[in-house]
Amino acid sequence: MTSQRAQWVSRWIPGVATALAYQRAWLWPDVRAGLILSALLVPAGMGYAQAAGLPAYTGLYATIIPLLAYAVFGPSRILVVGPDSGLAPLIAVAVLPLAAGSEHRAVALAGLLAVMVGAILIASGLLRLGFVTDLLSKPIRRGYLNGIALIVIISQLPKLLGFSIDSTHPVPDLWAIATAVTQGSVTPVAAFFGLGTILVVLGFRAFLPKQVPGLLIAVVAATLLTWALSLGESLPVVGQMPQGFPSPALAGLRWEDVWALVGPALAIALISFADTGVLSRTLSARRGETVSGSREMVGLGIANAAGGLMGGFPIAGSMSRTPVVEAAGGHVCTLQGEPL
């Protein structure tokens, strides 16, 4: 490969450059990290899909397809993209009123929304608007990431304890959670599984080498126990999933839908890139690397568009799942991000 062509591939298709430089010694750590990450991605993706008012299986499509697209076109070698808790309410507010109770139409509208978000991000990246991440200082990035972590924890507490609340804002949500607990709304079986899984993961991390996949073992064990003890009626389970590969799900859309989703698409694109850009810069700085914000926009845009075309919904960089790859020992190929 000539030097000029190699530079073009490295800039526009960085996943190919990474594959060409891949070493056999990295394989097992990456396989282990992939297995552990998959154990987390599947339930998280389905949960965020339901939080957005969409069928659970769309969360799988919004997890798998964007990850594959970002692996090829995204500049960061460690970042995990997928459904996000901060985007789920925006997707629900934008899509559900237009769907008018139709599940198939809701899926199509969510896919259209993802494609529009992707187009906005790609255009912004090509216009070199990724410099906005350079304006965010390290304290701002750390505060932003810590804030997201707190929001994620609060949003998942009711599910962990086996009840639901009408989420409005983190502080009122904490009060609603405390009220529900004191009123006896906790489902003992759900709390046992949720808290028990956390204890298993923490125990593995504290007393065993990091090469032992505690997260994977905890998720598999909980799944097997649910099946062996026939707890499908005591615990909320997803149920049977559609078989086969994802397929285009944009049928029945009208031009009016496009105009109705322009505003939400702009808002989601901004939030998605803010999440992803801050996380990507933080991770790259930790590893002594640089990643172009404009290239990050293009990679994230392609991932969104690919997921939307195949039955998914808008996604962003994941602060809760990316560290799983690091903790599992996944290898990261250093990739210096030149300007777009």
Phi and psi in degrees as a GROMACS rama.xvg file:
@    title "Ramachandran Plot"
@    xaxis  label "Phi"
@    yaxis  label "Psi"
@TYPE xy
-66.8081  160.497  THR-2
-62.4038  -40.7961  SER-3
-65.8214  -41.9928  GLN-4
-67.8933  -36.9783  ARG-5
-63.3025  -39.5603  ALA-6
-65.7619  -39.0425  GLN-7
-64.1314  -44.2089  TRP-8
-64.2199  -44.1737  VAL-9
-61.692  -33.462  SER-10
-79.6242  -44.0518  ARG-11
-101.759  -26.295  TRP-12
-132.265  66.3407  ILE-13
-61.3437  -24.6744  PRO-14
-63.223  -34.4268  GLY-15
-66.5936  -43.0001  VAL-16
-61.8592  -39.2001  ALA-17
-64.8856  -42.9438  THR-18
-63.3429  -38.5789  ALA-19
-67.6939  -28.6765  LEU-20
-96.5459  8.11894  ALA-21
-69.5396  144.483  TYR-22
-115.943  145.347  GLN-23
-61.4545  -31.937  ARG-24
-64.8326  -18.7971  ALA-25
-83.6523  -11.1038  TRP-26
-62.8536  -54.3786  LEU-27
-64.1161  -44.8797  TRP-28
-57.204  -37.373  PRO-29
-71.6018  -38.1336  ASP-30
-63.11  -44.5215  VAL-31
-61.3449  -45.9137  ARG-32
-63.1523  -37.2513  ALA-33
-64.9105  -41.0332  GLY-34
-63.6738  -45.1014  LEU-35
-64.9211  -43.0789  ILE-36
-63.3038  -39.3724  LEU-37
-61.5588  -38.0103  SER-38
-62.5795  -27.4187  ALA-39
-89.4753  -36.7343  LEU-40
-66.3727  -39.7079  LEU-41
-61.8308  -56.3291  VAL-42
-67.1043  -35.044  PRO-43
-65.189  -46.0845  ALA-44
-60.8535  -43.7929  GLY-45
-67.1253  -36.9332  MET-46
-65.445  -42.4939  GLY-47
-69.0397  -32.2049  TYR-48
-62.4111  -45.4747  ALA-49
-66.6832  -34.0414  GLN-50
-64.5793  -27.3736  ALA-51
-87.8338  4.06136  ALA-52
79.2766  20.2317  GLY-53
-112.772  161.285  LEU-54
-59.8347  148.904  PRO-55
-60.3487  -34.7555  ALA-56
-65.631  -24.5119  TYR-57
-64.7198  -25.3786  THR-58
-65.6887  -33.4098  GLY-59
-67.6906  -43.4599  LEU-60
-64.9066  -37.5288  TYR-61
-75.4275  -9.10544  ALA-62
-96.7187  -51.1578  THR-63
-71.6855  -52.3027  ILE-64
-66.458  -47.9972  ILE-65
-61.5825  -34.8366  PRO-66
-61.6421  -44.1589  LEU-67
-64.3831  -43.248  LEU-68
-64.9695  -42.6476  ALA-69
-68.3039  -33.4789  TYR-70
-60.0883  -30.7273  ALA-71
-87.034  -43.4709  VAL-72
-107.75  -11.7418  PHE-73
-82.5262  144.242  GLY-74
-79.7865  -26.7908  PRO-75
-82.7308  134.605  SER-76
-91.7815  0.80361  ARG-77
-123.258  -21.218  ILE-78
-67.264  135.22  LEU-79
-106.938  127.537  VAL-80
-108.787  154.478  VAL-81
169.463  -172.008  GLY-82
-55.8594  146.636  PRO-83
-132.368  140.105  ASP-84
-65.1879  -31.698  SER-85
-72.0549  -23.3744  GLY-86
-90.1994  -25.0503  LEU-87
-55.1747  -47.3772  ALA-88
-63.6004  -36.8048  PRO-89
-65.63  -39.8028  LEU-90
-63.8913  -43.5732  ILE-91
-62.2216  -45.3625  ALA-92
-64.6326  -35.1045  VAL-93
-78.3518  -37.1955  ALA-94
-95.294  -45.2446  VAL-95
-61.7862  -40.8658  LEU-96
-62.2609  -35.8827  PRO-97
-73.9053  -27.6177  LEU-98
-74.0715  -25.5508  ALA-99
53.8606  41.2891  ALA-100
87.5102  -4.11566  GLY-101
-90.1131  118.429  SER-102
-65.1685  -42.7521  GLU-103
-64.964  -38.7466  HIS-104
-69.795  -35.7922  ARG-105
-62.4824  -41.0301  ALA-106
-64.6778  -43.4872  VAL-107
-63.9381  -42.1526  ALA-108
-66.3005  -39.8447  LEU-109
-64.4935  -38.6905  ALA-110
-65.1795  -42.705  GLY-111
-61.1124  -41.5681  LEU-112
-60.7026  -42.5844  LEU-113
-63.8766  -41.404  ALA-114
-62.7222  -42.3213  VAL-115
-65.7093  -41.4481  MET-116
-60.6874  -42.8742  VAL-117
-61.6503  -43.0675  GLY-118
-63.3998  -40.7726  ALA-119
-63.0185  -43.7472  ILE-120
-67.7559  -41.7347  LEU-121
-62.5383  -46.4408  ILE-122
-62.0941  -41.2125  ALA-123
-64.2864  -40.0945  SER-124
-65.4972  -42.1393  GLY-125
-66.5981  -27.0877  LEU-126
-85.3491  5.02874  LEU-127
60.9666  43.837  ARG-128
-90.8645  5.35955  LEU-129
-68.9395  -6.97385  GLY-130
-63.4138  -15.0784  PHE-131
-59.902  -28.8281  VAL-132
-69.3397  -23.4738  THR-133
-68.8237  -17.4194  ASP-134
-85.0363  -5.66225  LEU-135
-96.1646  115.717  LEU-136
-74.3431  167.931  SER-137
-60.8634  -44.3408  LYS-138
-58.5235  -38.7623  PRO-139
-65.0557  -43.7727  ILE-140
-62.9604  -43.7083  ARG-141
-66.1576  -41.3161  ARG-142
-63.9749  -39.4616  GLY-143
-63.3442  -46.0947  TYR-144
-65.2953  -41.0634  LEU-145
-65.3827  -36.6407  ASN-146
-63.2029  -43.1262  GLY-147
-61.0311  -41.5561  ILE-148
-59.9062  -43.4962  ALA-149
-64.7352  -41.4986  LEU-150
-63.3167  -41.6127  ILE-151
-63.0048  -44.6046  VAL-152
-61.2556  -47.2748  ILE-153
-63.5731  -40.4194  ILE-154
-67.3935  -26.2815  SER-155
-94.914  -10.8304  GLN-156
-58.8913  -46.7364  LEU-157
-58.9089  -41.6287  PRO-158
-64.682  -36.8208  LYS-159
-62.5941  -34.559  LEU-160
-98.8594  -0.320982  LEU-161
86.5464  27.4848  GLY-162
-142.097  178.476  PHE-163
-131.966  155.012  SER-164
-135.311  163.658  ILE-165
-87.122  100.464  ASP-166
-71.5383  133.344  SER-167
-127.872  -53.9702  THR-168
-154.606  149.002  HIS-169
-51.4541  -45.0285  PRO-170
-67.7152  -50.9532  VAL-171
-60.5017  -32.5408  PRO-172
-63.519  -40.7924  ASP-173
-61.4842  -41.3383  LEU-174
-65.3604  -40.9809  TRP-175
-65.1667  -38.1885  ALA-176
-64.9359  -45.9956  ILE-177
-61.2677  -40.9857  ALA-178
-63.6909  -42.8781  THR-179
-63.8972  -38.1171  ALA-180
-65.8305  -45.7566  VAL-181
-66.7455  -26.2066  THR-182
-86.2824  2.64178  GLN-183
80.0713  27.96  GLY-184
-82.1354  -6.16787  SER-185
-67.359  133.011  VAL-186
-90.5422  112.769  THR-187
-55.7121  -42.2364  PRO-188
-65.0464  -44.4497  VAL-189
-63.1883  -43.6639  ALA-190
-63.504  -38.2889  ALA-191
-61.6336  -46.0312  PHE-192
-67.5455  -44.3096  PHE-193
-65.5412  -53.8314  GLY-194
-68.0719  -36.3574  LEU-195
-63.1139  -38.9836  GLY-196
-63.803  -41.6371  THR-197
-62.6509  -43.4633  ILE-198
-63.2585  -39.0599  LEU-199
-64.0209  -45.3804  VAL-200
-61.8607  -46.6931  VAL-201
-65.0363  -37.7671  LEU-202
-64.3771  -43.8389  GLY-203
-61.8059  -40.8301  PHE-204
-68.854  -33.1672  ARG-205
-81.7388  -34.9183  ALA-206
-115.46  -7.67338  PHE-207
-125.618  158.711  LEU-208
-59.8045  151.538  PRO-209
-65.6106  -16.5699  LYS-210
-69.088  -19.5816  GLN-211
-79.8258  117.654  VAL-212
-77.7516  80.2906  PRO-213
-61.1314  -41.0398  GLY-214
-62.6014  -45.14  LEU-215
-62.3293  -44.1473  LEU-216
-63.1786  -42.1625  ILE-217
-63.5367  -44.6834  ALA-218
-67.0898  -43.8735  VAL-219
-63.9886  -42.7006  VAL-220
-63.2476  -43.4673  ALA-221
-63.7041  -38.9053  ALA-222
-64.5721  -45.1701  THR-223
-65.3549  -38.9424  LEU-224
-65.0915  -40.8838  LEU-225
-60.7592  -39.8641  THR-226
-73.5854  -45.1912  TRP-227
-67.2477  -35.2365  ALA-228
-94.9739  4.91027  LEU-229
52.655  54.5086  SER-230
-94.5516  15.628  LEU-231
-60.8678  -26.5664  GLY-232
-88.2629  -24.4  GLU-233
-87.0828  -25.7436  SER-234
-118.06  143.718  LEU-235
-71.8037  116.988  PRO-236
-117.297  159.663  VAL-237
-70.6164  -38.8248  VAL-238
90.3906  -167.448  GLY-239
-69.5217  137.09  GLN-240
-102.541  154.809  MET-241
-60.9047  143.411  PRO-242
-94.0559  158.829  GLN-243
94.9877  179.425  GLY-244
-86.3126  156.826  PHE-245
-59.2315  149.678  PRO-246
-138.348  159.612  SER-247
-54.0208  135.856  PRO-248
-133.301  45.8323  ALA-249
-110.64  19.9776  LEU-250
-71.344  148.437  ALA-251
82.8816  9.04505  GLY-252
-82.9072  154.431  LEU-253
-127.57  163.702  ARG-254
-62.1984  -30.6068  TRP-255
-61.2406  -32.5883  GLU-256
-65.9383  -38.2422  ASP-257
-61.6721  -47.8799  VAL-258
-65.2604  -35.9667  TRP-259
-68.1397  -24.714  ALA-260
-100.053  2.72034  LEU-261
-61.6277  -49.0134  VAL-262
-60.4644  -53.1253  GLY-263
-58.607  -36.7601  PRO-264
-64.138  -41.669  ALA-265
-63.2682  -43.1025  LEU-266
-65.1023  -44.4652  ALA-267
-67.6835  -38.4114  ILE-268
-60.5355  -42.5008  ALA-269
-64.5573  -47.1996  LEU-270
-67.1951  -41.3624  ILE-271
-60.8655  -44.1239  SER-272
-71.8946  -34.0429  PHE-273
-61.2539  -48.0477  ALA-274
-57.6877  -52.6278  ASP-275
-68.7277  -43.5553  THR-276
-63.3374  -44.0856  GLY-277
-63.4433  -45.615  VAL-278
-65.141  -43.2424  LEU-279
-63.2069  -44.0248  SER-280
-65.7776  -38.3226  ARG-281
-64.7244  -44.2099  THR-282
-67.9548  -41.6712  LEU-283
-67.6319  -38.3064  SER-284
-64.7487  -36.9257  ALA-285
-63.1444  -29.2769  ARG-286
-103.544  10.1442  ARG-287
70.7047  27.5809  GLY-288
-114.074  171.828  GLU-289
-129.943  140.504  THR-290
-129.805  128.333  VAL-291
-69.0093  127.83  SER-292
-62.7517  -36.1258  GLY-293
-67.1773  -40.5982  SER-294
-67.6547  -32.7538  ARG-295
-63.1545  -40.1281  GLU-296
-60.5712  -44.7957  MET-297
-65.0646  -46.4964  VAL-298
-61.2374  -43.8608  GLY-299
-66.9351  -36.571  LEU-300
-64.4239  -43.0148  GLY-301
-63.9251  -40.0077  ILE-302
-62.9442  -42.2477  ALA-303
-64.0916  -46.5191  ASN-304
-63.1174  -42.4572  ALA-305
-63.2271  -44.097  ALA-306
-64.9943  -40.9689  GLY-307
-64.3297  -38.0623  GLY-308
-65.0507  -26.8768  LEU-309
-111.553  33.8551  MET-310
89.4718  13.8122  GLY-311
-97.7818  -158.562  GLY-312
-149.501  173.442  PHE-313
-56.9601  143.191  PRO-314
-132.873  171.795  ILE-315
-150.967  176.368  ALA-316
-67.0152  143.15  GLY-317
-106.121  117.029  SER-318
-75.5075  -28.2228  MET-319
-83.0404  -26.9728  SER-320
-100.532  -26.7391  ARG-321
-60.7217  -44.3041  THR-322
-61.6732  -21.835  PRO-323
-61.5549  -39.2169  VAL-324
-64.1988  -43.158  VAL-325
-62.8483  -47.7151  GLU-326
-64.4045  -29.7191  ALA-327
-81.2415  -4.49935  ALA-328
85.9374  18.5732  GLY-329
-61.6463  139.02  GLY-330
-79.9736  141.415  HIS-331
-117.63  121.67  VAL-332
-83.9226  121.673  CYS-333
-61.851  128.86  THR-334
-135.861  110.08  LEU-335
-78.8231  128.079  GLN-336
-93.3729  103.509  GLY-337
-73.762  161.558  GLU-338
-57.911  149.52  PRO-339
